[in-house]
């Protein structure tokens, strides 16, 4: 599960970076993607901490 969340986090950060720097997609969507990536990263970290 934690690997899946880290994969989702990396993909969302890449999409965010592309949208922010390359394609200039609407700012609301870009910032929502960044928030989603942070939330997935935190959940993945919590799962990692709980299993260790």
C-alpha positions as CSV (number, residue, x, y, z in Angstrom):
1,X,0.0,0.0,0.0
2,X,2.8,2.5,0.9
3,X,4.5,1.8,-2.4
4,X,1.3,2.6,-4.3
5,X,0.9,5.8,-2.4
6,X,4.4,6.9,-3.1
7,X,3.9,6.1,-6.8
8,X,0.7,8.2,-6.9
9,X,2.6,11.0,-5.1
10,X,5.4,11.0,-7.6
11,X,3.0,10.9,-10.6
12,X,1.0,13.8,-9.2
13,X,4.1,15.9,-8.6
14,X,5.3,15.2,-12.1
15,X,1.9,16.2,-13.5
16,X,1.9,19.3,-11.3
17,X,5.3,20.3,-12.5
18,X,4.4,19.9,-16.1
19,X,1.2,21.8,-15.7
20,X,2.8,24.6,-13.8
21,X,5.9,25.1,-15.8
22,X,5.1,23.8,-19.3
23,X,1.4,23.9,-20.1
24,X,0.2,26.7,-17.7
25,X,-3.1,24.9,-16.9
26,X,-5.5,26.7,-14.6
27,X,-3.9,27.6,-11.3
28,X,-6.7,26.0,-9.2
29,X,-6.2,22.6,-10.8
30,X,-2.4,22.8,-10.4
31,X,-2.5,23.6,-6.8
32,X,-5.1,20.9,-6.1
33,X,-2.7,18.4,-7.6
34,X,0.1,19.6,-5.4
35,X,-2.1,19.4,-2.3
36,X,-3.2,15.8,-3.3
37,X,0.5,14.8,-3.7
38,X,1.3,16.2,-0.2
39,X,-1.6,14.3,1.3
40,X,-0.6,11.0,-0.4
41,X,2.9,11.5,0.8
42,X,1.8,12.1,4.4
43,X,-0.5,9.1,4.3
44,X,2.4,6.9,2.9
45,X,4.7,8.2,5.6
46,X,2.2,7.4,8.3
47,X,1.7,3.9,6.9
48,X,5.4,3.4,6.8
49,X,5.8,4.5,10.3
50,X,3.0,2.3,11.6
51,X,4.5,-0.8,9.9
52,X,8.1,-0.3,11.1
